[in-house]
């Protein structure tokens, strides 16, 4: 999980090229690139915290897995959803792969709710 921080750093460097106009993109694509990068950074940080907190619960089996993996999976799916749904030349609206964003949102909700309840019960 920690190694993903390096890929987010690379994404930040690439984002500086985008905002300086060195990479041709539509306004929509620039907005989605920023959103994908921001979601990746925030959700990976949250995932690292959640992994530590999950150890403080008594959750086992499927609930334990949801508590531990819900947020990391969300980090991947949500940022990927922003990036791949806006990929291409002269794109002005998301394609069908935007569904990855919503799957990630469901994973995020499942992970934090399960972890939160697990912490309350512990």
N, CA, C and O of each residue as an XYZ file, in Angstrom:
488
protein
N       0.823     -1.184      0.000
C       0.000      0.000      0.000
C       0.874      1.257      0.000
O       0.587      2.225     -0.704
N       1.935      1.228      0.793
C       2.815      2.398      0.840
C       3.444      2.702     -0.516
O       3.677      3.865     -0.845
N       3.717      1.674     -1.296
C       4.354      1.887     -2.597
C       3.445      2.621     -3.577
O       3.930      3.218     -4.538
N       2.146      2.586     -3.348
C       1.248      3.320     -4.243
C       1.462      4.824     -4.132
O       1.122      5.567     -5.053
N       2.020      5.278     -3.018
C       2.306      6.704     -2.851
C       3.246      7.189     -3.956
O       3.116      8.320     -4.424
N       4.180      6.352     -4.371
C       5.107      6.726     -5.439
C       4.352      6.946     -6.747
O       4.657      7.885     -7.482
N       3.378      6.100     -7.047
C       2.605      6.288     -8.280
C       1.759      7.555     -8.194
O       1.545      8.227     -9.203
N       1.281      7.882     -7.008
C       0.510      9.118     -6.838
C       1.428     10.325     -7.013
O       1.020     11.340     -7.575
N       2.662     10.217     -6.535
C       3.636     11.293     -6.752
C       3.888     11.498     -8.244
O       3.931     12.631     -8.723
N       4.054     10.399     -8.973
C       4.248     10.503    -10.419
C       3.034     11.166    -11.061
O       3.171     12.002    -11.954
N       1.838     10.780    -10.593
C       0.619     11.404    -11.102
C       0.594     12.899    -10.831
O       0.112     13.670    -11.661
N       1.105     13.313     -9.687
C       1.181     14.738     -9.368
C       2.114     15.474    -10.312
O       1.816     16.584    -10.754
N       3.245     14.852    -10.619
C       4.171     15.450    -11.583
C       3.500     15.583    -12.950
O       3.600     16.624    -13.601
N       2.814     14.514    -13.380
C       2.120     14.548    -14.666
C       1.020     15.606    -14.655
O       0.788     16.274    -15.663
N       0.348     15.758    -13.527
C      -0.709     16.761    -13.413
C      -0.149     18.171    -13.582
O      -0.825     19.039    -14.134
N       1.079     18.412    -13.113
C       1.676     19.739    -13.321
C       1.897     20.007    -14.808
O       1.795     21.150    -15.253
N       2.195     18.971    -15.570
C       2.324     19.141    -17.022
C       0.970     19.451    -17.657
O       0.876     20.243    -18.594
N      -0.073     18.816    -17.133
C      -1.417     19.045    -17.664
C      -1.841     20.490    -17.428
O      -2.296     21.162    -18.354
N      -1.695     20.969    -16.201
C      -2.175     22.320    -15.885
C      -1.336     23.401    -16.551
O      -1.799     24.531    -16.708
N      -0.098     23.070    -16.948
C       0.720     24.036    -17.690
C       0.454     23.983    -19.189
O       1.088     24.707    -19.956
N      -0.480     23.132    -19.612
C      -0.839     23.056    -21.019
C       0.111     22.239    -21.869
O       0.047     22.313    -23.096
N       0.988     21.463    -21.259
C       1.945     20.660    -22.015
C       1.350     19.348    -22.506
O       1.945     18.669    -23.343
N       0.185     18.992    -21.994
C      -0.521     17.791    -22.427
C      -1.883     18.251    -22.938
O      -2.670     18.799    -22.166
N      -2.180     18.041    -24.224
C      -3.459     18.521    -24.757
C      -4.638     17.734    -24.186
O      -4.730     16.517    -24.346
N      -5.531     18.455    -23.520
C      -6.727     17.856    -22.926
C      -7.852     18.868    -22.959
O      -7.628     20.078    -22.984
N      -9.067     18.346    -22.957
C     -10.227     19.225    -22.825
C     -10.362     19.637    -21.362
O      -9.741     19.043    -20.480
N     -11.171     20.651    -21.117
C     -11.414     21.086    -19.736
C     -11.992     19.937    -18.909
O     -11.620     19.744    -17.752
N     -12.899     19.182    -19.514
C     -13.469     18.013    -18.841
C     -12.374     17.034    -18.432
O     -12.363     16.557    -17.297
N     -11.463     16.734    -19.334
C     -10.390     15.786    -19.043
C      -9.453     16.314    -17.960
O      -9.002     15.552    -17.105
N      -9.157     17.618    -17.991
C      -8.323     18.203    -16.935
C      -9.002     18.062    -15.577
O      -8.358     17.716    -14.587
N     -10.301     18.332    -15.537
C     -11.042     18.208    -14.276
C     -11.042     16.770    -13.769
O     -10.864     16.537    -12.573
N     -11.237     15.812    -14.658
C     -11.247     14.412    -14.241
C      -9.844     13.944    -13.837
O      -9.710     13.115    -12.937
N      -8.806     14.462    -14.487
C      -7.438     14.109    -14.090
C      -7.158     14.613    -12.676
O      -6.579     13.897    -11.859
N      -7.570     15.847    -12.392
C      -7.397     16.388    -11.034
C      -8.186     15.580    -10.018
O      -7.679     15.257     -8.944
N      -9.430     15.255    -10.358
C     -10.275     14.489     -9.430
C      -9.706     13.093     -9.192
O      -9.700     12.614     -8.058
N      -9.230     12.443    -10.239
C      -8.653     11.107    -10.090
C      -7.419     11.125     -9.211
O      -7.234     10.253     -8.362
N      -6.572     12.128     -9.421
C      -5.356     12.251     -8.618
C      -5.702     12.547     -7.154
O      -5.123     11.951     -6.246
N      -6.629     13.453     -6.931
C      -7.017     13.807     -5.560
C      -7.638     12.620     -4.836
O      -7.303     12.346     -3.683
N      -8.537     11.921     -5.507
C      -9.167     10.755     -4.875
C      -8.129      9.677     -4.557
O      -8.189      9.047     -3.501
N      -7.193      9.469     -5.457
C      -6.158      8.463     -5.198
C      -5.372      8.817     -3.940
O      -5.177      7.970     -3.069
N      -4.925     10.057     -3.845
C      -4.126     10.468     -2.691
C      -4.874     10.373     -1.381
O      -4.358      9.831     -0.404
N      -6.076     10.893     -1.353
C      -6.861     10.892     -0.117
C      -7.260      9.474      0.277
O      -7.149      9.099      1.444
N      -7.719      8.694     -0.680
C      -8.210      7.358     -0.346
C      -7.088      6.385      0.018
O      -7.294      5.498      0.847
N      -5.925      6.532     -0.577
C      -4.805      5.675     -0.176
C      -4.374      6.021      1.248
O      -4.066      5.130      2.039
N      -4.354      7.306      1.571
C      -4.024      7.713      2.942
C      -5.057      7.165      3.923
O      -4.699      6.623      4.968
N      -6.337      7.307      3.584
C      -7.399      6.764      4.433
C      -7.272      5.245      4.546
O      -7.484      4.684      5.621
N      -6.928      4.582      3.451
C      -6.796      3.122      3.464
C      -5.701      2.675      4.426
O      -5.863      1.681      5.134
N      -4.594      3.401      4.453
C      -3.517      3.052      5.382
C      -3.990      3.163      6.832
O      -3.659      2.317      7.662
N      -4.755      4.198      7.131
C      -5.306      4.367      8.482
C      -6.298      3.245      8.789
O      -6.277      2.672      9.878
N      -7.165      2.938      7.826
C      -8.182      1.896      8.039
C      -7.556      0.524      8.264
O      -8.071     -0.269      9.052
N      -6.458      0.241      7.584
C      -5.792     -1.048      7.784
C      -5.296     -1.193      9.220
O      -5.375     -2.274      9.804
N      -4.789     -0.112      9.780
C      -4.340     -0.148     11.174
C      -5.539     -0.285     12.109
O      -5.507     -1.070     13.057
N      -6.599      0.483     11.837
C      -7.789      0.427     12.693
C      -8.480     -0.931     12.633
O      -9.055     -1.378     13.625
N      -8.428     -1.581     11.489
C      -9.091     -2.885     11.353
C      -8.509     -3.906     12.321
O      -9.204     -4.824     12.755
N      -7.249     -3.746     12.655
C      -6.628     -4.665     13.616
C      -7.184     -4.486     15.028
O      -7.029     -5.368     15.872
N      -7.827     -3.354     15.286
C      -8.396     -3.101     16.613
C      -9.806     -3.668     16.754
O     -10.405     -3.574     17.825
N     -10.332     -4.246     15.701
C     -11.689     -4.807     15.751
C     -11.632     -6.303     16.017
O     -10.568     -6.922     15.994
N     -12.787     -6.854     16.266
C     -12.913     -8.306     16.440
C     -13.468     -8.952     15.167
O     -13.884    -10.111     15.186
N     -13.473     -8.203     14.067
C     -14.075     -8.694     12.830
C     -13.234     -9.807     12.216
O     -12.012     -9.702     12.113
N     -13.920    -10.877     11.810
C     -13.259    -11.996     11.142
C     -14.078    -12.372      9.913
O     -15.165    -11.838      9.692
N     -13.559    -13.275      9.135
C     -14.278    -13.763      7.964
C     -14.541    -12.663      6.953
O     -13.720    -11.765      6.763
N     -15.696    -12.745      6.307
C     -16.045    -11.798      5.246
C     -16.088    -10.362      5.754
O     -15.619     -9.453      5.069
N     -16.642    -10.145      6.941
C     -16.706     -8.782      7.484
C     -15.310     -8.220      7.744
O     -15.066     -7.033      7.531
N     -14.413     -9.059      8.197
C     -13.032     -8.623      8.399
C     -12.373     -8.213      7.096
O     -11.639     -7.227      7.040
N     -12.643     -8.981      6.045
C     -12.085     -8.645      4.731
C     -12.673     -7.351      4.191
O     -11.951     -6.532      3.622
N     -13.976     -7.158      4.362
C     -14.614     -5.918      3.886
C     -14.027     -4.719      4.626
O     -13.725     -3.696      4.011
N     -13.864     -4.842      5.946
C     -13.301     -3.747      6.742
C     -11.872     -3.424      6.313
O     -11.476     -2.258      6.306
N     -11.098     -4.444      5.957
C      -9.700     -4.230      5.590
C      -9.512     -3.803      4.135
O      -8.612     -3.019      3.834
N     -10.344     -4.306      3.239
C     -10.108     -4.071      1.810
C     -11.077     -3.101      1.152
O     -10.848     -2.692      0.014
N     -12.148     -2.722      1.831
C     -13.133     -1.832      1.217
C     -12.539     -0.516      0.753
O     -12.783     -0.092     -0.377
N     -11.763      0.135      1.604
C     -11.187      1.434      1.245
C     -10.043      1.294      0.238
O     -10.001      2.074     -0.714
N      -9.113      0.345      0.391
C      -8.083      0.205     -0.647
C      -8.659     -0.104     -2.036
O      -8.182      0.426     -3.040
N      -9.677     -0.953     -2.090
C     -10.317     -1.252     -3.377
C     -10.987      0.007     -3.930
O     -10.941      0.261     -5.134
N     -11.607      0.788     -3.052
C     -12.237      2.042     -3.476
C     -11.206      3.003     -4.057
O     -11.478      3.683     -5.046
N     -10.032      3.063     -3.450
C      -8.980      3.954     -3.952
C      -8.624      3.610     -5.394
O      -8.447      4.498     -6.227
N      -8.522      2.333     -5.675
C      -8.186      1.897     -7.036
C      -9.343      2.168     -7.987
O      -9.157      2.782     -9.038
N     -10.538      1.712     -7.622
C     -11.684      1.819     -8.536
C     -12.086      3.263     -8.810
O     -12.380      3.620     -9.951
N     -12.101      4.090     -7.776
C     -12.560      5.464     -7.976
C     -11.580      6.264     -8.823
O     -11.993      6.945     -9.762
N     -10.296      6.195     -8.509
C      -9.339      6.946     -9.322
C      -9.286      6.389    -10.744
O      -9.210      7.151    -11.708
N      -9.328      5.066    -10.875
C      -9.346      4.456    -12.205
C     -10.579      4.896    -12.989
O     -10.493      5.160    -14.189
N     -11.715      4.974    -12.318
C     -12.942      5.424    -12.972
C     -12.805      6.818    -13.560
O     -13.251      7.071    -14.679
N     -12.187      7.726    -12.805
C     -11.966      9.076    -13.331
C     -11.044      9.047    -14.544
O     -11.316      9.705    -15.548
N      -9.961      8.289    -14.456
C      -8.971      8.299    -15.527
C      -9.473      7.620    -16.801
O      -9.378      8.202    -17.881
N     -10.003      6.406    -16.695
C     -10.368      5.679    -17.916
C     -11.668      6.177    -18.538
O     -11.877      6.006    -19.739
N     -12.541      6.786    -17.749
C     -13.791      7.284    -18.337
C     -13.584      8.588    -19.098
O     -14.479      9.043    -19.810
N     -12.412      9.188    -18.950
C     -12.133     10.431    -19.672
C     -11.000     10.264    -20.683
O     -10.542     11.244    -21.270
N     -10.549      9.033    -20.888
C      -9.425      8.786    -21.796
C      -9.856      8.950    -23.250
O     -10.997      8.671    -23.618
N      -8.925      9.404    -24.049
C      -9.180      9.563    -25.477
C      -8.869     10.972    -25.933
O      -8.428     11.819    -25.156
N      -9.109     11.197    -27.200
C      -8.834     12.496    -27.791
C     -10.121     13.308    -27.869
O     -11.150     12.814    -28.331
N     -10.059     14.545    -27.419
C     -11.178     15.492    -27.509
C     -12.447     14.954    -26.832
O     -13.537     15.021    -27.401
N     -12.296     14.429    -25.635
C     -13.420     13.860    -24.882
C     -14.051     14.955    -24.028
O     -13.351     15.718    -23.363
N     -15.380     15.023    -24.053
C     -16.095     16.066    -23.313
C     -17.076     15.523    -22.283
O     -17.671     16.293    -21.529
N     -17.251     14.206    -22.245
C     -18.110     13.589    -21.230
C     -17.621     12.173    -20.960
O     -16.968     11.563    -21.807
N     -17.936     11.654    -19.782
C     -17.425     10.328    -19.429
C     -18.050      9.219    -20.264
O     -19.206      9.306    -20.679
N     -17.263      8.178    -20.501
C     -17.787      7.000    -21.188
C     -18.363      6.031    -20.154
O     -18.469      6.371    -18.976
N     -18.727      4.853    -20.582
C     -19.377      3.881    -19.702
C     -18.517      3.396    -18.550
O     -19.034      2.858    -17.570
N     -17.205      3.583    -18.660
C     -16.325      3.140    -17.576
C     -16.440      4.006    -16.325
O     -15.778      3.740    -15.322
N     -17.273      5.035    -16.380
C     -17.562      5.830    -15.186
C     -18.195      4.945    -14.112
O     -18.192      5.292    -12.931
N     -18.734      3.806    -14.529
C     -19.321      2.859    -13.572
C     -18.295      2.412    -12.534
O     -18.664      2.073    -11.409
N     -17.010      2.407    -12.896
C     -15.964      2.052    -11.931
C     -15.955      3.012    -10.747
O     -15.705      2.612     -9.610
N     -16.229      4.277    -11.026
C     -16.294      5.275     -9.955
C     -17.382      4.915     -8.953
O     -17.166      4.984     -7.743
N     -18.539      4.533     -9.452
C     -19.669      4.212     -8.572
C     -19.451      2.886     -7.848
O     -19.878      2.734     -6.703
N     -18.796      1.929     -8.496
C     -18.435      0.689     -7.794
C     -17.454      0.987     -6.662
O     -17.533      0.402     -5.582
N     -16.541      1.895     -6.926
C     -15.603      2.311     -5.890
C     -16.297      3.005     -4.736
O     -15.933      2.808     -3.577
N     -17.300      3.819     -5.049
C     -18.057      4.494     -3.987
C     -18.779      3.475     -3.112
O     -18.842      3.635     -1.893
N     -19.318      2.434     -3.726
C     -19.962      1.364     -2.948
C     -18.943      0.634     -2.069
O     -19.228      0.312     -0.916
N     -17.767      0.379     -2.619
C     -16.720     -0.283     -1.848
C     -16.279      0.586     -0.674
O     -16.050      0.085      0.427
N     -16.164      1.878     -0.914
C     -15.796      2.812      0.150
C     -16.836      2.800      1.260
O     -16.499      2.699      2.440
N     -18.098      2.903      0.875
C     -19.174      2.905      1.871
C     -19.191      1.603      2.664
O     -19.299      1.621      3.890
N     -19.085      0.483      1.970
C     -19.098     -0.813      2.658
C     -17.921     -0.933      3.616
O     -18.071     -1.423      4.736
N     -16.763     -0.490      3.178
C     -15.569     -0.595      4.010
C     -15.632      0.257      5.261
O     -15.340     -0.224      6.356
N     -16.015      1.532      5.110
C     -16.011      2.408      6.291
C     -17.158      2.090      7.238
O     -16.999      2.199      8.454
N     -18.314      1.699      6.703
C     -19.431      1.331      7.585
C     -19.085      0.063      8.365
O     -19.300      0.000      9.576
N     -18.554     -0.937      7.680
C     -18.178     -2.182      8.356
C     -17.099     -1.927      9.404
O     -17.190     -2.420     10.528
N     -16.088     -1.164      9.035
C     -15.020     -0.856      9.984
C     -15.549     -0.038     11.159
O     -15.197     -0.300     12.309
N     -16.389      0.946     10.875
C     -16.950      1.769     11.945
C     -17.755      0.957     12.941
O     -17.609      1.122     14.152
N     -18.601      0.084     12.431
C     -19.399     -0.779     13.323
C     -18.480     -1.729     14.090
O     -18.679     -1.966     15.282
N     -17.481     -2.269     13.406
C     -16.528     -3.152     14.075
C     -15.792     -2.455     15.207
O     -15.546     -3.058     16.252
N     -15.442     -1.197     15.011
C     -14.764     -0.443     16.064
C     -15.705     -0.133     17.223
O     -15.303     -0.177     18.386
N     -16.961      0.182     16.902
C     -17.935      0.457     17.968
C     -18.196     -0.777     18.821
O     -18.317     -0.685     20.043
N     -18.281     -1.918     18.176
C     -18.555     -3.167     18.893
C     -17.346     -3.594     19.734
O     -17.501     -4.150     20.821
N     -16.148     -3.329     19.218
C     -14.931     -3.713     19.944
C     -14.805     -2.841     21.166
O     -13.852     -2.985     21.932
